[in-house]
Amino acid sequence: MRFCIIFGLVSSYEESTMAEISETEQQWRSTHAQVRKLFAELREDDSGNVAVPESVKTAMKNLGESEWNNDRRVYTFGTGETQQNILAARAGLVPWWPVFTGAVFFGALDDLRVIKAAADRYAAPDKRPGLNSALTWITFSNTLVGNVRNKIEPSVIRQLMEWGADPNHDGGNWFAKALRNLNADCIKPFLDHGGSYDTISAVLADGNNDVRKKVLPLVYGRSFMTKNGDDTLVQTQCISDFNGITLFRTIFNFRAQRVHEIYEAANTAPVMKSYDFDGYNTAMLGDAHTELKKRGGAAPDILRATGKPLAVPKGLKRAQAEGQKP
């Protein structure tokens, strides 16, 4: 499997430079080799359960894994032969998360999909690996030990997002790391799956010109949606201009039933116009209402009386007035 090859190449390099390997790394490598031998003894029995020899159970208990840091867990349980790692996780010998995170860490998309399918099938819901946690391991260049580094693949990031990883996890801290440290191809999945413009704006404000040159072309022409409280949605459209970037913000306030449009161009004062809901495009109101609800908002029904009848946006229904025929 591809996963084995990645780790094997690193090990071969290490063997040729033994004198440069630290005591910690030698200890980790020794434990890894022991674990691989133990996992090779695991088999499915005739009932489809994982058969674990008592000698393997005893040896695993004696590893002292409770004293390890998470880097060592990923190094030991997230590399090697993927099917063996899955059997070990199914048997409860190791947690699912380092097996899953190892595939993420080394960019092994095919293995990652196999592990995810196995975890969904065999792991209890509270034992399944966290998508957001796995994503944090590849938002910057990371080393487990010695020369064992992560291989950050845009296809892996995109797959995590498609499974439900949140690009704005932890207040956008990891998205900010990605913007600063990853290449354009790796940043695009964050943007495609709802990365917040607030985080982008904060990173650009740092004044790093290299980051600015990388990020600005990625946001031109995009629209970003942000939930502000339960009842307000902010749409930010990014437009390229000679001075950098122009923003067109549309603020849908469903409690006040007003829309504010703000045009912000570089080196000029912002221009704002406001509208009541009864004078605004109802299809846009319906889309904004749907988007806000999708993001966890609890906006009031925009179809309450607002002074004049509104067309009913697709997917929404107007409540019938008392005595009114349907």
N, C-alpha and C positions, 0 to 999 in steps of 0.2 A: 504494500500500500504506500501511497505517496507520503503518508505520515511517518512511516518507518524510515523512508529514504531521507527526509529532512533531518531527523535526529541522527541518523547514521552518518551523514556527512559531517555534522558537527563533531561527533564522537571520533571520527577518523582524524580530523584536524587536531583534536585534543591529544590523541595517542601519539601524534608526531611531535608534540611539544610538552611532554610530561613534566619537564623541569619547570615549565611556566604555570602549571596548574596548581591552584591554591589547595590547602588542606581541606577547606570546605567543599570545594568542587570535587575533589577526590572522594570525599565521604558521600556526597550526593550521587556520584557515578556508581560507587560500589552498591549503594542501596538500590539504585535504579536497576542494576543488573540482577540483584537478588529478587526484586519484585517481578521482573520479567519472567524469571524462572518459575516463581510461584503462580503467576497468572496463566502460564502455559499449561498448568495442571487442571485448569477449570474446564468443565464440560457441561453440556446440557444432558440431563437424563432422559429416559423414555417419556416422561411426563412433561418435558419442556422446562423443567426447573434446573437451576444451576447447581451442579454437584460440587461441593467444596470439601476436599480432604481435610481431616482434622489437623494434619501437619501444616497445611496452608493457613488455617484459622489461627493456629498457635503462633506461627511465624509472623503473620500480619499484626497480631496483638503485640508482639515483641519489638516492632519497628520503632516505637516511640513517636509515632506520627503526631500525637497531641502536642508535642513540643516544636513542631515544624512551623515555618512561616508559609504563607500561601504560594510564594514563588517555588518553594521546594515541592509542594503538593502538585502544582501544575507540571513541574519538571518530571516528577516521578510517576504520576498517574495519568498525565495528559499526553504522553509520548509513547512510542512503541507500537504494538499491534492493536489496532482500534477494536477489533472484535473481542480480544482478550480484556481490554479495559471495560468494555460494555458488560461482559460477563461478571467482572469484579464489582461493578456498580450495581448490577442486578442482585448480586449475592449480598450486598450490604458491606462488602469489604472496604470500599472506598466511596466517598460522596460522588454524586453525578457531576457536580459543578467543575471540578478540575479536569475531568475527562472531556467535558464540553469545552471548557475554556482553553484547553490545550489545542484543540482543533482550530479555535478562533485565533489563538496566539500565533500559530504557525501557518495560517492562511490555507488550511486544508479543507476546502469547501465540500468536497464529496464526503469526507469523513464526518464533517460537521452535520451534514444532512442525515447521515446514518445514525449518528449519536442522538440527534434531536428526535428522530422517529422512535428510537429505542426508549428514550427517556419518557416520551409522551405515552408510550405503551406500558412500560413497566414501573415507572417511578410514581410514588404518591405525589399528589399535587404540590404539597409543601416541600418536597425533596427535589423537584425538577430544577435544573439550572436556570439562573436568572439571566434574561437577555440583556438587561441594562448593565449588570455586573460584568458580563463577558465583554460587552462593548468597551468598557473602561480600559481593558487591557490592550486595546489597539488604537487609542487616540493619540499616542505618541510613541516614539522609538523606545523600546523597553528591553531590558536584559534580565534573564533569570539568574544566570551565574556564568562566569567566564565569557565565552563567545556564543552562548545560547541566547539569541535575540529573536524578537518577534518578526514576523513577515506580514506586513499589513497589506491586505488585499481589498480593493474596493468591492469586489464581488461578495466577500464575506460580510463587510459592513452593510451592503445592500440587503443581503439575506437576513441579517439580524433585524434590520428595519422592517422588512416585509413580514417577519414573524411577530413584530410588535414592539421592538426596542424603541425607547423614547429618545429622540435626538436631544431633547431638552432636559434629560435626567439630571437631578441634583442642581436645579436652578441654572442649567446651561453650562456648568463648569467644565464638563467633559467635551461639549461642543466647542467651547472656547479653546480647549487644548487642541482639538482637531483642526480648528481654523489656523492656529499658529504653527502646528507641527506637521500636518499631513499635506500631501500633494492635492492638486485640483480634483483628480479622479476619485480620491478617497473622501473629499469634502462633499462632492455632489450628492451622494445618498442622504447625507444629513439635510441638505437643502430640499431635496425631492420629497422628504418625509416630514417636513414641518419644522425644521430648525428655525428658532426664533430670530427675528431681525434685531431684537433688543440685544441679543448676545453678539451678533455680527457688528452692530453699531459700537458696542463697548470695546470689542477687539480692535476695530479700525481706529478708535480713539486713542489707542496706545501709541500711535504714531510710527509703527514699524512699517517702513516703506515696502519691504519685500512682501510682507503679509498683505498689505494693501494692494499691491500689483497682482497678487495671486487671487485674492478674494473678490475684488470689485468686478472683474469680468464674469464671475460666476453668478452674481446677483442681478446684473442688468436684465431687465425684461421679466423678472420674477415678481410674484405677489406673495406676501407673507401675512398669515393670519395670526392674531394674538388675542386671547381672551383676557379681558380686563374686568375682573370681578365676575359676578354671575350674569350680568345683564348687558355687557358691552363687548362688542367685537371690533377690533381695529384691523383694517386691511391696509397694508403698506405695499405700494407698487414702486419698483425701482426703475428709473429711467436714466439712460446714459446722457451726459452732456459734456461740454468741453471742460468744465470746471470740476468734474468728478462724477457726482451722482445727484439726481433730482428725485425727490420723494413725493408721491401723491398718496396721502393718507385719507381713508374713508372710515369714520368712526360711527358705528351703528349703536346708538344708545336705546335699548328696547324699553327701559323703564320710563325715560323721558319722551320716548317716541320721536326722537330727532336724529338727523344725520348731519355730521360735520365733515366737510371736505376741506382738507388742508394741503396746499401746494407749497412745497419747500424746495427752493432752488438754491444752489451755492451762491454765496455773496449777495443774496437779496433777502428782504424781509418776507416771512411766510404770509401767504394769502389764504383766508378762510371764508367759506360760505356755509350757511346752515339752512336746513330744510326740515319742515315737519314731515312726518311719515305720510300724511295724506297728499303731499305734493311730490312724493319721490317714486322712483321706479319700483313697482311692487315685486317684480321678478327678482331684483337685486335684494330687496328686503327679505323675500322668502329664502333665497340662497344664504344670506347672512344669518338668518334665524336657524336654518338647518346646520350651518357650520358651527355656530355658537353652542347649540345643543350637543353636537358631536364632541365638542371639546369640554363638555361637562357643565356648561352654563345652564342656568335655570331662568331664561328670559320669559317674561310674561307674553301672552298671546298677542301678536301684533295685529290681529284682526278684530280687536275690540273697537268700538265706535271711536273714530278720530275726527269727526267733523264732516267727513264725506266718505261714501262707500269706497272700499278698496277692492281691486280685483284680487281673487284668491290665488296666491302663488301655488305652484304645483306641489302637491304633497301635504298641503295644509287645508284645514276645513274651518269655515266660519261657524261659530256657535249659533244655533237657531234662537231668535228672539221669541219671547213668550207669545204664543198664538200664531207664530209665523209658520206657513206651510213649507215643508222641505222642498 
